[in-house]
Amino acid sequence: MNRQIILKNRPKAKPSEDDFEFKEIENNEPRAGEILLESKYISVDPYLRGRMRDEESYIEPFKIGKPIESMIVAKVVKSRNPNFNEGDHVIGMLDWKEQQLSTGENLRKLDTSLAPASAYLGVLGLTGLTAFLALDKIGDLKSGETLLVSGAAGAVGSIVGQIGKLKGCKVVGIAGSDEKITHITDKFDFDEGINYKTTEDMTKAIKKACPKGVDVYFDNVGGEILDAALQNINKAARIINCGAISIYNSTEVPMGPRPEGILIKKSALMQGFLVRDHMQDFERAIQQLAGWLKQGKLKYDETILEGFENTPKAFIELFEGRNTGKMLVKI
């Protein structure tokens, strides 16, 4: 028998383990043209929360009673497809199942000699691609500028900060504990950090950490931290809206300061970013990220929970700030 995880309920606010259900299903043998995959690493990501709502978005919502899906690294355990051999590691958008059949469509083989398989869900996966391509397409970093990053100890934010340093920027990170601040400055070479949980006035804290103002703000959280960052932007600043985890569990649309006056005064750009819009640039980005990784110029963190049964728990812990770097489940 084989287990899968389905969406049982649409969460009203923060998800709980009651919103998920484990079901046993029979294993099927691959037919001609198919491969049998065994999940090895499951990626849990904040954007999956949006897919749990029954509303129109940039990606189809999950259906009640159907398996949840995300990016997964899997191993080919049986193959009747000439393009895949038993033992191959692949990555793709797959169901939360211990094993599943696939035709191989939209799967990519992994070179595990370049990096461990799990890295392809993080620094060489969508998180690394998001960091690189958002800065490339919107950030337009220039040496000597100031880059401010929220969610700086997370999978995307930690890569963003390191790229900023490679581009010659001053980099300031915002995170949720003193330990995380120490971590991003010691390991990832951020110049300074702000613990938003112990800071009473974020606007003043950002001004102090960024005395020359903020040229690029990479936003992973939205909400009040975005409001404070906007108060500190320079002329022609670029604000990259990559994530809004602070409001993902809100039951109503929160109201806050209106940014249009600041954006006009500062001639600033504020733009949303979806990595899926830039698939044509993935290979270029992976080559650059892999090059930096090989040269020792790029480091990464992983928070790994072991056991398929802990997948919902890992997802929920994203909203509690339990992870440093990429959150994964090892099967």
C-alpha positions in Angstrom: 0.0 0.0 0.0 0.9 3.6 -0.6 0.0 6.8 1.2 -1.2 10.2 -0.1 -2.1 13.4 1.6 -5.3 15.2 0.5 -6.8 18.5 1.4 -9.7 17.8 3.8 -10.8 21.3 4.6 -10.1 24.8 3.3 -8.4 26.5 6.2 -10.2 29.5 7.6 -7.1 31.2 9.0 -3.8 29.5 9.9 -3.8 25.9 8.6 -3.9 23.0 11.1 -3.2 19.3 10.8 -7.0 18.8 10.8 -7.1 20.3 7.3 -5.2 17.4 5.9 -6.0 13.7 5.6 -3.8 10.7 4.9 -5.3 8.0 2.7 -4.0 4.7 1.6 -4.0 3.8 -2.1 -2.9 0.8 -4.1 0.3 0.8 -5.9 0.1 0.3 -9.7 2.7 -1.2 -12.0 4.0 1.2 -14.7 2.6 0.5 -18.2 4.4 1.2 -21.4 5.8 4.7 -21.4 5.4 5.2 -17.7 7.7 5.3 -14.7 7.1 4.6 -11.0 8.5 7.3 -8.8 9.4 7.2 -5.1 9.3 10.6 -3.3 12.6 11.5 -1.7 12.2 15.2 -0.7 9.0 17.3 -0.6 9.1 21.0 -0.8 6.6 23.0 1.4 6.2 26.6 0.5 4.1 29.6 1.7 2.4 30.0 -1.7 0.6 26.7 -1.2 -1.6 28.4 1.4 -3.1 30.5 -1.4 -4.0 27.4 -3.4 -6.0 26.2 -0.4 -8.5 29.0 -1.0 -11.3 28.5 -3.6 -10.5 31.7 -5.5 -9.0 32.7 -8.8 -5.2 33.2 -8.8 -2.2 32.7 -10.9 -2.4 28.9 -10.3 -5.4 26.6 -9.9 -6.6 26.1 -6.4 -6.4 22.7 -4.7 -9.6 20.6 -4.8 -11.1 19.2 -1.6 -10.5 15.4 -1.4 -7.7 15.5 -3.9 -3.9 15.2 -3.3 -1.9 18.4 -2.6 1.0 18.9 -4.9 4.3 20.8 -4.8 7.8 20.5 -6.2 9.2 17.0 -5.3 12.5 15.3 -5.8 11.8 11.6 -6.6 13.7 8.5 -7.6 12.8 6.3 -10.5 12.2 2.8 -9.0 10.7 1.2 -12.1 10.8 2.3 -15.7 9.0 1.4 -18.9 10.0 4.7 -20.5 13.1 4.7 -22.6 14.0 8.3 -21.5 14.4 7.3 -17.8 16.4 4.6 -16.1 15.9 3.0 -12.7 17.9 5.0 -10.2 17.5 8.4 -11.9 16.6 11.3 -9.7 14.0 13.7 -11.1 12.2 16.9 -10.1 8.8 18.2 -10.9 5.4 19.3 -9.7 4.1 16.0 -8.2 1.4 14.8 -5.7 2.0 14.4 -2.0 2.3 10.6 -2.4 4.9 8.2 -1.2 4.9 6.6 -4.7 3.2 7.6 -8.0 3.2 6.9 -11.7 4.3 9.4 -14.3 4.7 9.6 -18.0 7.8 11.7 -17.4 6.2 14.8 -18.9 7.5 18.0 -17.2 10.0 16.1 -15.2 13.7 17.1 -15.2 16.6 14.8 -14.5 19.0 15.9 -11.8 22.8 16.0 -11.8 23.5 14.9 -8.2 27.2 15.2 -8.8 26.8 19.0 -9.0 24.8 19.3 -5.7 22.8 17.1 -3.4 19.3 16.2 -4.6 17.7 18.4 -1.9 19.5 21.5 -3.2 17.3 21.4 -6.4 14.3 22.3 -4.2 16.2 25.2 -2.7 19.2 27.1 -4.0 19.1 25.4 -7.4 15.3 25.2 -7.4 12.4 27.7 -7.5 13.7 29.5 -4.4 17.1 30.2 -5.9 15.5 31.0 -9.2 13.1 33.4 -7.6 16.0 35.2 -5.8 18.2 35.5 -8.9 15.5 36.3 -11.5 13.6 38.8 -9.4 16.8 40.8 -8.8 17.7 40.4 -12.4 14.4 41.4 -13.9 13.3 44.1 -11.4 16.0 44.8 -8.9 18.7 46.0 -11.4 21.3 46.1 -8.6 24.2 48.5 -8.9 27.4 48.4 -6.8 27.2 50.8 -3.8 23.4 50.6 -3.5 21.5 49.5 -0.4 19.4 46.3 -0.6 16.9 45.6 2.2 15.5 42.1 2.4 12.6 40.8 4.6 12.3 37.1 5.4 16.1 37.3 5.3 16.8 34.0 7.0 14.4 32.2 4.7 15.1 30.2 1.6 14.6 33.0 -0.9 15.8 35.9 1.4 19.1 34.3 2.3 20.0 33.8 -1.4 18.9 37.4 -2.2 21.2 38.8 0.4 24.2 36.9 -0.9 23.6 37.9 -4.5 23.4 41.5 -3.3 26.8 41.2 -1.7 28.2 39.6 -4.9 26.9 42.7 -6.8 28.7 45.1 -4.4 25.6 46.3 -2.4 25.2 47.0 1.3 22.7 44.4 2.4 20.4 44.7 5.4 18.2 41.8 6.4 15.0 41.6 8.5 14.2 38.4 10.4 12.3 37.2 13.5 14.9 36.4 16.1 18.3 37.4 17.4 19.6 34.0 16.5 18.5 34.5 12.9 20.1 37.9 12.7 23.4 36.5 13.9 23.1 33.7 11.4 22.5 35.9 8.4 25.4 38.2 9.3 27.8 35.4 10.2 27.0 32.9 7.5 25.5 34.9 4.7 27.6 38.1 5.1 24.7 40.5 5.5 26.0 43.8 6.7 23.3 44.3 9.3 20.1 42.8 10.6 16.8 43.9 12.2 14.8 41.7 14.6 11.3 42.8 13.8 9.8 41.0 16.7 11.7 43.0 19.3 11.7 46.3 17.3 9.0 48.9 18.4 9.5 51.2 15.4 10.4 49.5 12.2 10.5 52.8 10.2 13.2 54.2 12.5 15.1 50.9 12.7 15.3 50.7 8.9 16.5 54.3 8.7 19.2 53.6 11.2 20.4 50.4 9.4 20.1 52.1 6.0 21.4 55.7 6.6 21.7 56.3 2.8 18.1 55.1 2.2 16.8 51.9 0.5 17.5 51.5 -3.2 16.0 48.0 -3.6 13.6 46.4 -1.2 13.0 42.6 -1.7 9.7 41.9 0.1 8.8 38.4 1.3 6.3 39.4 4.0 4.2 42.4 3.1 2.1 44.1 5.8 3.5 46.5 8.3 7.1 45.8 7.4 6.4 46.8 3.8 4.8 50.0 5.1 8.0 50.8 7.1 10.3 50.0 4.2 8.4 52.4 1.9 9.0 55.2 4.3 12.8 54.8 3.7 13.0 54.4 -0.1 15.3 56.5 -2.3 14.5 58.2 -5.6 14.1 55.6 -8.3 13.9 52.7 -5.8 12.7 49.3 -6.9 10.3 47.3 -4.6 10.0 43.7 -5.5 6.8 42.1 -4.2 7.7 38.4 -4.0 5.7 37.2 -1.0 3.2 38.4 1.6 3.4 35.7 4.3 2.2 38.1 7.0 -1.3 38.3 5.4 -1.7 34.8 3.9 -3.8 33.6 6.8 -5.9 36.8 7.1 -9.6 36.2 6.9 -10.2 39.8 5.6 -8.1 42.1 3.3 -6.1 44.2 5.8 -6.0 48.0 5.4 -2.8 50.0 5.7 -1.1 53.1 4.5 -1.6 53.9 0.9 1.7 53.8 -1.0 0.8 55.8 -4.1 2.0 59.2 -2.8 5.4 57.8 -1.8 5.8 55.9 -5.2 5.0 59.1 -7.1 7.3 61.3 -5.0 10.2 58.9 -5.3 9.6 57.9 -8.9 9.7 54.4 -7.5 8.9 51.0 -9.1 6.8 48.5 -7.1 6.2 45.3 -9.0 5.0 41.8 -8.2 7.1 38.8 -9.2 6.1 35.2 -10.2 9.0 33.0 -11.1 6.8 30.9 -13.4 6.6 33.9 -15.7 10.3 33.5 -16.5 10.8 29.8 -17.4 12.7 30.8 -20.5 15.5 32.1 -18.2 15.7 29.1 -15.8 18.7 27.4 -17.4 20.7 30.7 -17.5 19.9 31.3 -13.8 20.7 27.7 -12.8 24.1 27.9 -14.5 25.0 31.1 -12.7 23.7 29.9 -9.3 25.5 26.5 -9.7 28.7 28.4 -10.7 28.6 30.5 -7.5 27.8 27.4 -5.5 30.8 25.5 -7.0 33.1 28.5 -6.3 32.0 28.7 -2.7 30.4 32.1 -3.2 26.9 30.9 -2.3 25.8 29.1 0.8 22.4 27.8 1.8 20.4 26.4 4.7 17.9 23.6 4.9 15.4 22.8 7.6 14.5 19.1 7.1 11.8 17.2 8.9 12.0 13.5 8.3 9.0 11.2 7.6 6.1 11.5 5.1 3.7 11.8 8.0 5.4 15.1 9.0 4.6 16.9 5.7 1.6 18.9 7.0 3.5 19.8 10.2 6.4 21.1 8.1 4.0 23.3 6.1 2.3 24.7 9.2 5.7 25.5 10.8 6.5 27.9 7.9 3.9 30.3 9.4 5.5 30.0 12.8 9.0 30.9 11.6 10.4 27.6 12.6 12.6 27.2 9.5 16.0 28.6 8.6 16.4 28.5 4.9 14.5 26.0 2.8 11.9 23.9 4.6 11.8 20.3 3.3 10.5 16.9 4.2 12.8 13.9 3.7 10.9 10.7 3.0 
